[in-house]
Amino acid sequence: MSNWGYINLDGKQRIVFTLLLCVLFPLINGCSLRSSLTVWATRPLIDGAFLSLMSEPDPDLAKTAMEADLKILEGLLELRPDDSDLLMKALQGYTGYALLFLEDEHPKRAVKIYQRARNFGFRILAARDERFLSQDLNYRQFKSILPSLRENDLPAVYWTSNAWFASINIQKTPSSMANIPIAKEMMQWVLDRDPHFFYSGPLWFFGAYYASLPPMLGGSAVKSKEYFESALEKDGQHFIYGKYLYAKYFATQTLNRDLFLETLEDILNLPENEPDDLILINRVTQQKSVKLMEHVDELF
């Protein structure tokens, strides 16, 4: 099982599942049973596809494949709209797609995809409390339903917060920024329980969060540095997207040109022994780093 939570099946096992679906499907009566069988037989294929994507070193190939896989996933959700496993894959998949392939070149489209991902996340959390589906909760109301969550909700909370905050960070409108305290509270919930979840994701999040805000809105270079250094110590060697955030937010906000260039150079000289489930993320991060380095004279 990978850090993404997928079960890895070999080629023979996937073939068996596919053949089983082809043989049994015509014999089954009833739409509900057929839908259940379709999802059951296809699930290992989806797991394998997502694992393959994360280990794909060619970003262009991965982008094309991910677009097709995500639409297949949504088709399965039409059959099983409350399937938490499918919803989780859609949440992670659309968040990753927007982050890796849309955010820089197509920000408006990225916002819509991030929001779609966030909504998948809230559908998962609604199993604990249906009020998570509400679009009208204020900070106090939202905070009051967080105790309904359990430890195994942590991945859904983490990715939902990530998707939500990413959409806010692109929009930067008064109405979107009003939701910052809620998105932050969700990530704080994750941080309190597992600061090193997904390669120290919560620590990278708060490092970028405190570096990206002006002091009058709660920003703090001191806090940002503490979070970034904790993440770098634990997972900085392999999770180079975190280093990218360190350069993009902390180095620029503190006007540290040398740190900026040194960090981006480290990213481009990534050691070869990277985890399989970070290969795609790392390749795209290297592309992003080259583009960011081109703006060094504008930033400093």
Summary of the structure (lengths in Angstrom):
residues: 300
radius of gyration: 20.1
end to end distance: 43.3
largest distance: 67.5
contacts: 955
relative contact order: 0.08
helix: 78%
strand: 0%
